[in-house]
Amino acid sequence: MATGASHTTNSRLQMDYETKIFPHTGGYGRYNRIVVVFSWFPNFAVMLNLFSDVFYTLIPDLYHCKPDPKLLPSTFLLSNLSRQGYLNLTIPWVEGSGLSHCELFKYPPNTSDFSDNVPRVRVSCTHGWEYSSVAGLQSNFVTEWNLVCSDYWKIPVQHISFMTGWILGYVVFGTLCDWLGRRRGFLLSISLSSLFGVAVCLSNSSVVFLLLRLSQGATLAGVFVSSYIARLELCDPPHRLMVAMVSSIFAVFAELLLPGVAVLCRDWPVLQAVATLPLLLLLSYWCCSSVFPESPRWLLATSQIHQVKRSLQEFSTRNSVCLQDEIYPGETLLSEIDSVYGEDYRPKYYSVLELRRTRVIWKNCLILSFTLFIGTGIQYCFTRNLHSYSTNFYFSYFLRVITGALACIFICLTVNHFGRRGMLLLSATLTGLSSLLLLALTQYLRGGLVLVLSVMGLLFSQALAMLSAFFACEVMPTVVRGGCLGLVLASGCVGMAASSLMELQNNGGYFLHHVIFASFTVLSVLCIMLLPESKRKPLPDSLKEGENQRRPPLFLSRPDNLPLLCTRAPLSDYNPDNYSRLVSATRKMLTKDSLPYRIAVPTNPPLLSGSETQEQENETLRETAS
């Protein structure tokens, strides 16, 4: 019976974390703001390493085989021709693309005729390739190991393996965040990502580079998911959205800074070293535990009583709020936690396997995974239209970054006012509309309209992806938030890897790719209607709270008429919560050693019977309460 009562009160404490525990530690005070600021820097470091893959695998605009003198006749004299004439003589000319990328001319050994009438044979490159400078770099993964022509397939395979690492990292490290905690998961992933980042700089073959990038991608995913969760669990409902969007601004800043860093580095190992440097600086979080502490919400949700008491004391002290015993020690929050959990309460950890026993949480996780998959996968359809409008690498790159910044601004201005679900629905609708118009009317539209629709689709698809991840972090319970968010983010990486599958087939299935994602976007509009609304609501902590989330009407007549915000008025003046606190306070005062009126427990058995003893105790409690 005592165990059941303890679990009941435990659930009540978890449900009231935002209103009962969080304000007593100073709320979203000065210390919480400092920790949130330090949680933004990992996002910058992670995105710097993520988007550097674009520069590593970028194929130069101009490249051709190195001329092989052995393929020319013995009578040929190089001094009689200019450089361009020599290239035209030895390399075939392809209409529309210039010099052939993968072939050379082989002449008969004793001929002196170098006109087009001579019987020349086309052969593959024998001495390697000559490349023009890559965007921002002189050498990269492609030019280092000549991944062109017959070895071109290794480039999309490298990107797929990199995304596979992210998928595994999100699932594994997300689960570790639920088992080990946000801080331990972060420190483990940041240590491994720094180690693999340094090892990538020393890669001596394409296979080693591929394996190391896969491993680094997995650990970078751990850094991202652990910092993302810890950041939101330290905020109150009014500040959660802004804090998450500022972290996205840090990611946009990393993307904007990356081309300039690439120009200064020139070579890909130097760029990799510079991108790894912020990860090495983040290792200082090992020593400075105050800049990235453990989440007290997770400690309480998993019933780690001693740790949560120390964490709450630290937060309250740094927020200039006192939780120490004053006149009535039983009235403090820490004393109440002691009375609820007891001394021998054991922690309990959860994993994503618990979703098998849920219905609402599993449904929300599946829908948000689907929307994030669409938001990341359909971006390839829009960026490919940008490539057809302009072949300049920097045009499509910076246009994508600018639309990402605009998506952050759009979310900040609308989501807190209209709600998470409504804006997610609007983003999916506009993304699908842009995709369908491009799919059906591209041949009838002018270039300017194609560009406008592509930019609009890219803008709202990025907003769809950002909002799906943020929404998932809000509606998933604390005890499984890491694993669930990891599953959602992993589905987004599957969408990113889908573009590389198209490149692996030389864009042979691009039309089918576009049709599938456009159809999925229309389907997601119906699925989003089944989601709950998390605007102005506390984060759910237990599986029961996650299951109690309900779908409100789409159009609300009153903004505060939300299911989880309705509070039931007490039926009478009697409050069992305050009564239990008063009883525990009185008992603690009477048994304190330092008080002169300490009442010792008699060692001899009482003379009264069991029923009389119970009546006497009840009478004493009534007198104390009055």
C-alpha positions as CSV (number, residue, x, y, z in Angstrom):
1,M,0.0,0.0,0.0
2,A,2.9,2.4,0.8
3,T,4.4,1.6,-2.6
4,G,1.2,2.4,-4.4
5,A,0.8,5.7,-2.6
6,S,4.4,6.6,-3.4
7,H,3.8,6.0,-7.1
8,T,0.6,8.1,-7.0
9,T,2.3,11.0,-5.4
10,N,5.3,10.6,-7.7
11,S,3.0,11.0,-10.7
12,R,1.5,14.1,-9.2
13,L,4.9,15.6,-8.6
14,Q,6.0,14.9,-12.2
15,M,2.8,16.4,-13.6
16,D,3.4,19.5,-11.5
17,Y,7.0,20.0,-12.4
18,E,6.4,23.3,-14.3
19,T,4.3,24.8,-11.6
20,K,5.5,23.2,-8.4
21,I,9.2,22.5,-8.7
22,F,10.5,24.6,-11.5
23,P,9.5,28.0,-10.0
24,H,11.1,27.1,-6.6
25,T,14.5,26.8,-8.3
26,G,14.2,30.2,-9.9
27,G,12.3,29.3,-13.0
28,Y,14.0,30.3,-16.2
29,G,16.5,32.4,-14.3
30,R,19.9,33.7,-14.9
31,Y,21.7,30.4,-14.5
32,N,19.3,28.6,-16.8
33,R,19.9,31.3,-19.5
34,I,23.7,30.8,-19.1
35,V,23.4,27.0,-19.6
36,V,21.1,27.5,-22.6
37,V,23.7,29.9,-24.2
38,F,26.5,27.3,-23.7
39,S,24.2,24.6,-25.3
40,W,24.0,26.6,-28.5
41,F,27.8,26.2,-29.3
42,P,27.6,22.4,-29.8
43,N,25.0,23.1,-32.5
44,F,27.4,25.4,-34.3
45,A,30.2,22.8,-34.2
46,V,28.0,20.0,-35.3
47,M,26.6,21.8,-38.3
48,L,30.1,23.0,-39.3
49,N,31.1,19.3,-39.6
50,L,27.9,18.3,-41.3
51,F,27.8,20.7,-44.1
52,S,31.6,20.5,-44.8
53,D,30.6,17.2,-46.5
54,V,29.2,19.3,-49.3
55,F,32.7,20.7,-50.0
56,Y,34.4,17.3,-49.6
57,T,32.3,15.6,-52.3
58,L,31.9,18.5,-54.7
59,I,32.9,17.5,-58.3
60,P,34.9,20.3,-60.1
61,D,33.1,22.0,-63.0
62,L,35.9,21.3,-65.4
63,Y,38.1,18.3,-65.5
64,H,39.6,16.0,-68.2
65,C,42.1,13.2,-68.6
66,K,45.8,14.0,-68.5
67,P,47.2,13.6,-72.1
68,D,49.3,10.5,-72.5
69,P,52.1,10.9,-75.0
70,K,52.3,7.1,-75.5
71,L,48.9,7.2,-77.2
72,L,50.3,9.6,-79.9
73,P,52.3,8.6,-82.9
74,S,56.1,8.8,-82.8
75,T,56.2,11.5,-85.4
76,F,54.2,13.9,-83.2
77,L,56.1,17.1,-82.1
78,L,54.6,19.0,-79.1
79,S,56.4,22.2,-80.0
80,N,54.2,22.6,-83.1
81,L,51.0,23.1,-81.1
82,S,49.7,25.4,-78.4
83,R,48.3,24.0,-75.1
84,Q,44.7,24.2,-76.2
85,G,45.6,22.7,-79.6
86,Y,47.4,19.8,-77.9
87,L,44.3,19.1,-75.7
88,N,42.0,19.2,-78.7
89,L,44.2,16.7,-80.5
90,T,44.4,14.2,-77.6
91,I,41.0,14.6,-75.9
92,P,37.7,14.1,-77.7
93,W,35.3,17.0,-77.8
94,V,31.8,16.4,-76.4
95,E,29.1,18.7,-77.8
96,G,27.6,20.8,-75.0
97,S,30.1,19.9,-72.3
98,G,33.5,20.6,-73.8
99,L,36.5,18.2,-73.5
100,S,35.6,14.7,-72.6
101,H,35.9,13.8,-68.9
102,C,36.8,10.2,-69.3
103,E,38.3,9.4,-72.7
104,L,41.5,10.0,-74.7
105,F,42.3,9.6,-78.4
106,K,44.7,6.7,-79.4
107,Y,46.4,7.2,-82.8
108,P,48.0,4.6,-85.1
109,P,51.7,4.3,-84.2
110,N,53.2,5.5,-87.6
111,T,50.6,8.0,-88.8
112,S,51.5,11.6,-89.6
113,D,47.9,12.7,-90.3
114,F,46.2,14.3,-87.3
115,S,43.0,15.3,-89.0
116,D,39.6,14.0,-88.1
117,N,39.8,11.5,-91.0
118,V,42.5,9.4,-89.3
119,P,41.2,6.2,-87.7
120,R,41.4,7.2,-84.0
121,V,40.3,5.0,-81.1
122,R,38.8,6.2,-77.9
123,V,40.3,4.8,-74.7
124,S,39.8,5.5,-71.0
125,C,42.1,7.8,-69.1
126,T,45.6,6.3,-68.4
127,H,47.5,8.9,-66.4
128,G,44.8,10.4,-64.2
129,W,42.9,13.7,-64.5
130,E,43.4,17.4,-64.4
131,Y,40.9,19.4,-62.4
132,S,39.9,23.0,-62.1
133,S,39.7,24.3,-58.6
134,V,36.8,23.2,-56.5
135,A,34.5,25.8,-55.0
136,G,36.6,27.2,-52.1
137,L,39.1,24.3,-52.2
138,Q,42.0,23.3,-54.3
139,S,41.6,19.6,-53.5
140,N,38.9,17.5,-51.9
141,F,37.7,13.9,-51.5
142,V,37.0,13.7,-55.2
143,T,40.3,15.1,-56.6
144,E,42.4,13.3,-53.9
145,W,41.5,9.8,-55.1
146,N,40.1,10.6,-58.6
147,L,36.5,9.6,-57.9
148,V,35.2,10.4,-61.4
149,C,34.2,8.4,-64.4
150,S,34.1,4.7,-63.4
151,D,34.7,5.5,-59.7
152,Y,32.0,8.2,-59.5
153,W,29.7,5.9,-57.6
154,K,31.9,6.2,-54.6
155,I,30.8,9.8,-54.0
156,P,27.1,9.1,-53.4
157,V,28.1,6.0,-51.5
158,Q,30.2,8.2,-49.2
159,H,27.3,10.5,-48.5
160,I,24.9,7.6,-47.9
161,S,27.4,6.0,-45.4
162,F,27.8,9.4,-43.7
163,M,24.0,9.7,-43.4
164,T,23.9,6.0,-42.2
165,G,26.2,7.0,-39.4
166,W,23.9,9.8,-38.4
167,I,20.9,7.4,-38.4
168,L,22.7,4.9,-36.1
169,G,24.0,7.7,-33.9
170,Y,20.5,9.3,-33.4
171,V,19.1,5.9,-32.4
172,V,21.9,4.7,-30.2
173,F,22.9,8.0,-28.5
174,G,19.3,9.0,-28.1
175,T,18.7,5.9,-26.1
176,L,21.8,6.5,-24.1
177,C,20.5,9.9,-23.2
178,D,17.6,8.2,-21.5
179,W,19.8,5.6,-19.8
180,L,22.9,7.6,-18.8
181,G,21.5,11.2,-18.8
182,R,21.8,14.2,-21.0
183,R,25.2,15.3,-19.7
184,R,26.9,11.8,-19.9
185,G,25.5,11.2,-23.4
186,F,26.8,14.6,-24.5
187,L,30.3,14.1,-23.0
188,L,30.6,10.6,-24.5
189,S,29.6,11.7,-28.0
190,I,31.7,14.9,-28.0
191,S,34.8,12.9,-27.0
192,L,34.3,10.3,-29.7
193,S,33.4,12.9,-32.4
194,S,36.6,14.8,-31.6
195,L,38.7,11.7,-31.8
196,F,37.1,10.6,-35.2
197,G,37.4,14.2,-36.5
198,V,41.1,14.2,-35.9
199,A,41.4,10.7,-37.5
200,V,39.6,11.9,-40.7
201,C,42.4,14.4,-41.2
202,L,44.9,11.6,-41.5
203,S,42.9,9.4,-43.9
204,N,45.1,7.9,-46.6
205,S,42.5,6.2,-48.8
206,S,38.9,6.5,-49.8
207,V,37.8,3.5,-47.9
208,V,39.4,4.7,-44.6
209,F,37.8,8.1,-45.2
210,L,34.4,6.6,-45.7
211,L,34.5,4.5,-42.5
212,L,35.8,7.3,-40.4
213,R,33.2,9.7,-41.7
214,L,30.5,7.1,-40.9
215,S,31.8,6.9,-37.3
216,Q,32.1,10.6,-36.9
217,G,28.6,11.1,-38.2
218,A,27.2,8.7,-35.6
219,T,29.0,10.6,-32.8
220,L,28.0,14.0,-34.1
221,A,24.4,12.9,-34.0
222,G,24.8,12.2,-30.3
223,V,26.1,15.6,-29.7
224,F,23.2,17.2,-31.5
225,V,20.4,15.2,-29.8
226,S,21.8,15.4,-26.3
227,S,22.3,19.2,-26.4
228,Y,18.9,19.7,-28.1
229,I,17.0,17.8,-25.4
230,A,19.0,19.4,-22.5
231,R,18.3,22.9,-23.9
232,L,14.6,22.5,-24.0
233,E,14.3,20.8,-20.6
234,L,15.7,23.8,-18.9
235,C,13.1,26.2,-20.3
236,D,9.6,27.1,-19.4
237,P,6.9,27.0,-22.1
238,P,7.1,30.7,-23.2
239,H,10.8,30.5,-23.9
240,R,11.1,27.0,-25.5
241,L,10.4,28.0,-29.1
242,M,12.8,31.0,-29.1
243,V,15.6,29.0,-27.5
244,A,15.2,26.2,-30.1
245,M,15.1,28.7,-33.0
246,V,18.2,30.6,-31.8
247,S,20.1,27.2,-31.9
248,S,18.9,26.9,-35.6
249,I,20.3,30.4,-36.2
250,F,23.7,29.1,-35.0
251,A,23.4,26.3,-37.6
252,V,22.7,28.9,-40.3
253,F,25.7,31.0,-39.2
254,A,27.9,27.9,-39.5
255,E,26.6,27.3,-43.0
256,L,27.3,31.0,-43.9
257,L,30.8,30.9,-42.5
258,L,31.8,27.6,-44.1
259,P,32.5,28.8,-47.7
260,G,34.9,31.5,-46.3
261,V,36.6,29.0,-44.1
262,A,37.0,26.7,-47.1
263,V,38.6,29.5,-49.2
264,L,41.1,30.1,-46.4
265,C,41.9,26.5,-45.9
266,R,42.3,25.5,-49.6
267,D,42.9,21.8,-48.8
268,W,40.3,19.4,-47.4
269,P,42.5,18.1,-44.5
270,V,43.0,21.6,-43.3
271,L,39.2,22.3,-43.5
272,Q,38.6,19.1,-41.6
273,A,41.0,20.2,-38.9
274,V,39.4,23.6,-38.6
275,A,35.9,22.0,-38.4
276,T,37.1,19.7,-35.6
277,L,38.6,22.5,-33.6
278,P,35.2,23.6,-32.1
279,L,34.6,20.0,-31.0
280,L,37.9,19.9,-29.2
281,L,37.0,23.2,-27.5
282,L,33.8,21.7,-26.3
283,L,35.8,19.1,-24.4
284,S,36.2,21.8,-21.7
285,Y,32.6,20.9,-20.7
286,W,34.1,17.9,-18.9
287,C,35.8,20.1,-16.4
288,C,33.2,22.8,-16.2
289,S,30.1,20.8,-15.2
290,S,28.2,24.0,-14.4
291,V,28.0,25.1,-18.0
292,F,26.3,21.8,-19.0
293,P,24.7,20.3,-15.9
294,E,22.4,17.2,-15.8
295,S,18.8,17.9,-16.5
296,P,16.9,18.0,-13.1
297,R,13.7,17.1,-15.0
298,W,15.2,13.9,-16.2
299,L,16.6,13.1,-12.8
300,L,13.2,13.5,-11.2
301,A,11.4,11.6,-14.0
302,T,13.7,8.6,-13.4
303,S,13.4,8.9,-9.6
304,Q,17.1,9.6,-8.9
305,I,16.3,11.4,-5.6
306,H,19.8,12.2,-4.2
307,Q,21.0,13.5,-7.5
308,V,17.8,15.6,-8.2
309,K,18.1,17.2,-4.7
310,R,21.7,18.2,-5.4
311,S,20.7,19.5,-8.8
312,L,17.8,21.5,-7.5
313,Q,20.0,23.0,-4.8
314,E,22.6,24.0,-7.4
315,F,20.0,25.6,-9.7
316,S,18.3,27.5,-6.9
317,T,21.6,28.8,-5.5
318,R,22.8,30.0,-8.8
319,N,19.4,31.5,-9.5
320,S,19.6,33.3,-6.1
321,V,16.7,31.3,-4.7
322,C,17.1,29.6,-1.3
323,L,15.9,26.1,-0.7
324,Q,17.6,25.6,2.7
325,D,15.7,24.8,5.8
326,E,14.4,27.9,7.6
327,I,11.9,28.0,10.4
328,Y,9.7,25.1,9.2
329,P,12.0,22.5,7.5
330,G,9.1,20.3,6.5
331,E,7.6,23.1,4.4
332,T,10.5,23.1,1.9
333,L,10.5,21.5,-1.5
334,L,13.3,19.1,-0.6
335,S,11.6,17.9,2.5
336,E,8.5,17.1,0.5
337,I,10.5,15.1,-2.1
338,D,11.9,13.1,0.9
339,S,8.5,12.4,2.2
340,V,7.2,11.3,-1.2
341,Y,10.0,9.1,-2.4
342,G,11.6,7.9,0.8
343,E,15.2,6.9,1.3
344,D,15.2,3.6,-0.5
345,Y,13.4,4.6,-3.7
346,R,15.2,3.0,-6.7
347,P,15.7,4.8,-10.0
348,K,13.9,3.4,-13.1
349,Y,15.1,3.9,-16.6
350,Y,13.1,3.5,-19.8
351,S,13.9,2.9,-23.5
352,V,12.1,3.3,-26.8
353,L,10.9,-0.3,-26.5
354,E,8.3,1.0,-24.1
355,L,6.5,2.5,-27.1
356,R,5.2,-1.0,-27.8
357,R,2.8,-0.5,-24.9
358,T,1.6,2.9,-25.9
359,R,-0.8,4.2,-28.4
360,V,-0.7,8.0,-28.4
361,I,3.1,8.4,-28.0
362,W,3.8,5.9,-30.8
363,K,1.3,7.6,-33.1
364,N,2.9,11.0,-32.5
365,C,6.4,9.6,-33.0
366,L,5.4,8.0,-36.3
367,I,3.6,11.1,-37.7
368,L,6.4,13.5,-36.8
369,S,9.0,11.0,-38.2
370,F,7.0,11.0,-41.4
371,T,6.8,14.8,-41.7
372,L,10.5,15.2,-41.0
373,F,11.3,12.5,-43.6
374,I,9.3,14.5,-46.1
375,G,10.8,17.9,-45.1
376,T,14.3,16.7,-45.7
377,G,13.8,14.4,-48.6
378,I,11.8,16.8,-50.8
379,Q,14.4,19.5,-50.6
380,Y,16.4,17.7,-53.3
381,C,13.5,18.3,-55.7
382,F,13.7,22.0,-55.2
383,T,17.5,22.3,-55.2
384,R,17.7,20.4,-58.5
385,N,15.4,23.0,-60.1
386,L,17.8,25.7,-58.8
387,H,20.7,23.9,-60.5
388,S,18.8,24.0,-63.8
389,Y,18.3,27.7,-63.3
390,S,21.9,28.4,-62.5
391,T,24.9,26.1,-62.5
392,N,26.9,28.2,-60.1
393,F,27.5,26.3,-56.9
394,Y,27.4,29.4,-54.6
395,F,24.0,30.4,-56.0
396,S,22.2,27.3,-54.9
397,Y,24.2,27.0,-51.7
398,F,23.6,30.5,-50.3
399,L,19.9,30.5,-51.5
400,R,19.4,27.4,-49.4
401,V,21.1,29.0,-46.4
402,I,19.0,32.2,-46.8
403,T,15.8,30.2,-47.0
404,G,16.8,28.3,-43.8
405,A,17.2,31.7,-42.0
406,L,13.8,32.8,-43.3
407,A,12.3,29.6,-42.1
408,C,13.6,30.3,-38.6
409,I,12.1,33.8,-38.7
410,F,8.8,32.4,-40.0
411,I,8.6,29.9,-37.1
412,C,9.5,32.5,-34.5
413,L,6.8,34.9,-35.7
414,T,3.9,32.5,-36.2
415,V,4.2,29.3,-34.1
416,N,3.7,30.9,-30.6
417,H,0.7,32.7,-31.9
418,F,-1.1,30.1,-34.1
419,G,0.2,26.9,-32.4
420,R,2.6,24.2,-33.4
421,R,0.1,22.0,-35.1
422,G,-1.4,24.7,-37.2
423,M,1.9,26.0,-38.5
424,L,3.1,22.4,-39.2
425,L,0.0,21.9,-41.2
426,L,0.5,25.2,-43.1
427,S,4.1,24.3,-43.9
428,A,3.2,20.9,-45.2
429,T,0.4,22.3,-47.3
430,L,2.6,25.0,-49.0
431,T,5.4,22.5,-49.5
432,G,3.1,20.1,-51.2
433,L,1.5,22.8,-53.3
434,S,4.9,24.1,-54.5
435,S,5.9,20.5,-55.4
436,L,2.8,19.7,-57.2
437,L,2.9,22.9,-59.3
438,L,6.5,22.2,-60.3
439,L,5.7,18.6,-61.1
440,A,2.7,19.4,-63.3
441,L,3.5,22.8,-64.8
442,T,7.3,23.1,-65.2
443,Q,7.2,22.9,-69.0
444,Y,4.5,25.6,-69.1
445,L,6.1,28.0,-66.6
446,R,8.7,30.6,-67.2
447,G,12.1,30.5,-65.5
448,G,11.2,33.1,-63.0
449,L,8.1,31.3,-61.8
450,V,10.0,28.1,-61.5
451,L,12.6,29.9,-59.4
452,V,9.9,31.4,-57.2
453,L,8.1,28.1,-56.6
454,S,11.4,26.3,-55.9
455,V,12.4,28.9,-53.3
456,M,9.0,28.8,-51.7
457,G,9.1,25.0,-51.6
458,L,12.6,25.1,-50.1
459,L,11.6,27.6,-47.5
460,F,8.5,25.8,-46.2
461,S,10.2,22.3,-46.5
462,Q,12.9,23.6,-44.2
463,A,10.3,25.1,-41.8
464,L,8.5,21.7,-41.9
465,A,11.7,19.9,-40.9
466,M,12.7,22.3,-38.1
467,L,9.2,22.4,-36.6
468,S,8.8,18.6,-36.8
469,A,12.0,18.1,-34.7
470,F,10.9,20.8,-32.2
471,F,7.4,19.5,-32.0
472,A,8.7,15.9,-31.3
473,C,10.8,17.1,-28.5
474,E,7.8,18.8,-26.9
475,V,5.3,16.0,-27.1
476,M,7.6,13.1,-26.2
477,P,7.8,12.1,-22.4
478,T,11.0,12.9,-20.6
479,V,11.7,9.3,-19.7
480,V,11.9,8.3,-23.4
481,R,12.5,11.7,-25.0
482,G,16.0,10.9,-26.2
483,G,15.1,7.7,-27.9
484,C,11.9,9.0,-29.5
485,L,13.6,12.2,-30.7
486,G,16.4,10.1,-32.0
487,L,14.0,8.0,-34.1
488,V,12.4,11.1,-35.5
489,L,15.7,12.7,-36.4
490,A,16.9,9.4,-37.9
491,S,14.0,9.5,-40.3
492,G,15.1,12.9,-41.4
493,C,18.5,11.5,-42.3
494,V,16.8,8.8,-44.3
495,G,15.2,11.6,-46.4
496,M,18.6,13.3,-46.8
497,A,20.1,10.0,-48.0
498,A,17.4,9.6,-50.6
499,S,18.9,12.3,-52.7
500,S,22.2,10.4,-52.9
501,L,20.3,7.3,-54.1
502,M,19.1,9.4,-57.1
503,E,22.7,10.5,-57.8
504,L,23.9,6.9,-57.5
505,Q,21.6,6.2,-60.5
506,N,22.6,9.3,-62.4
507,N,19.2,10.9,-61.5
508,G,17.5,8.2,-63.5
509,G,14.6,8.0,-61.0
510,Y,14.3,11.7,-60.3
511,F,10.7,12.0,-61.7
512,L,9.6,9.1,-59.5
513,H,11.4,10.5,-56.5
514,H,9.5,13.8,-57.0
515,V,6.1,12.1,-57.5
516,I,6.6,10.0,-54.3
517,F,7.5,12.9,-52.1
518,A,4.8,15.1,-53.5
519,S,2.2,12.4,-52.7
520,F,3.7,11.9,-49.2
521,T,3.3,15.6,-48.5
522,V,-0.4,15.4,-49.4
523,L,-0.8,12.4,-47.1
524,S,1.1,14.2,-44.2
525,V,-1.5,17.0,-44.2
526,L,-4.1,14.4,-43.1
527,C,-1.7,12.9,-40.5
528,I,-0.9,16.2,-38.9
529,M,-4.5,16.6,-37.9
530,L,-4.1,13.7,-35.4
531,L,-1.3,15.4,-33.4
532,P,-1.9,17.2,-30.1
533,E,-1.1,20.8,-29.4
534,S,1.9,21.6,-27.1
535,K,1.6,25.4,-27.1
536,R,1.9,26.8,-23.6
537,K,1.8,23.3,-22.1
538,P,4.4,21.7,-19.8
539,L,6.6,19.0,-21.1
540,P,5.2,15.5,-20.4
541,D,7.5,13.6,-18.0
542,S,6.0,10.1,-17.7
543,L,4.5,7.7,-20.2
544,K,1.1,8.2,-18.6
545,E,1.3,12.0,-19.3
546,G,2.4,11.3,-22.8
547,E,-0.6,9.0,-23.3
548,N,-3.0,11.6,-21.9
549,Q,-2.3,14.1,-24.7
550,R,-5.3,14.7,-26.8
551,R,-6.0,16.2,-30.1
552,P,-7.8,19.6,-29.7
553,P,-10.0,21.2,-32.4
554,L,-8.1,22.8,-35.2
555,F,-9.8,26.2,-34.8
556,L,-10.0,27.2,-31.2
557,S,-12.6,29.7,-30.1
558,R,-10.7,30.6,-27.0
559,P,-6.9,30.4,-27.0
560,D,-6.7,28.9,-23.5
561,N,-9.3,26.3,-24.0
562,L,-6.8,23.4,-24.3
563,P,-7.2,20.0,-22.8
564,L,-4.1,19.9,-20.7
565,L,-4.5,23.5,-19.4
566,C,-7.9,22.9,-17.8
567,T,-7.6,22.7,-14.1
568,R,-10.3,21.3,-11.8
569,A,-11.4,23.5,-8.9
570,P,-11.1,21.9,-5.5
571,L,-14.4,20.5,-4.2
572,S,-13.9,21.9,-0.7
573,D,-11.4,23.8,1.4
574,Y,-9.7,20.6,2.4
575,N,-6.5,20.1,0.4
576,P,-4.8,16.7,1.0
577,D,-1.6,18.0,-0.5
578,N,-1.2,20.8,2.1
579,Y,-2.4,18.5,4.8
580,S,0.3,15.8,4.1
581,R,3.0,18.5,4.1
582,L,1.8,19.8,7.4
583,V,1.8,16.4,9.0
584,S,5.3,15.6,7.6
585,A,6.6,19.0,8.9
586,T,5.2,18.4,12.4
587,R,6.6,14.9,12.5
588,K,10.1,16.1,11.5
589,M,10.1,18.9,14.0
590,L,9.0,16.6,16.9
591,T,11.7,14.0,16.0
592,K,14.6,16.5,15.5
593,D,17.5,15.9,17.9
594,S,18.3,19.5,18.4
595,L,14.9,20.4,19.8
596,P,14.5,20.3,23.6
597,Y,11.0,18.9,23.3
598,R,12.0,15.9,21.2
599,I,9.6,13.0,21.8
600,A,11.3,9.7,21.9
601,V,9.6,6.6,20.6
602,P,8.9,4.2,23.5
603,T,10.8,1.0,23.4
604,N,8.1,-0.9,25.3
605,P,4.9,-2.0,23.6
606,P,2.0,0.3,24.1
607,L,-0.6,-0.6,26.7
608,L,-3.5,0.4,24.6
609,S,-5.0,-1.9,22.0
610,G,-4.5,-1.5,18.3
611,S,-7.9,0.3,17.7
612,E,-7.4,2.6,20.7
613,T,-3.9,3.5,19.5
614,Q,-5.2,4.3,16.1
615,E,-7.9,6.5,17.5
616,Q,-5.4,8.4,19.7
617,E,-3.1,9.0,16.7
618,N,-6.0,10.3,14.6
619,E,-7.0,12.6,17.4
620,T,-3.5,14.0,17.7
621,L,-3.4,14.6,14.0
622,R,-6.7,16.5,14.1
623,E,-5.5,18.7,16.9
624,T,-2.2,19.4,15.1
625,A,-4.1,20.4,11.9
626,S,-6.5,22.7,13.8
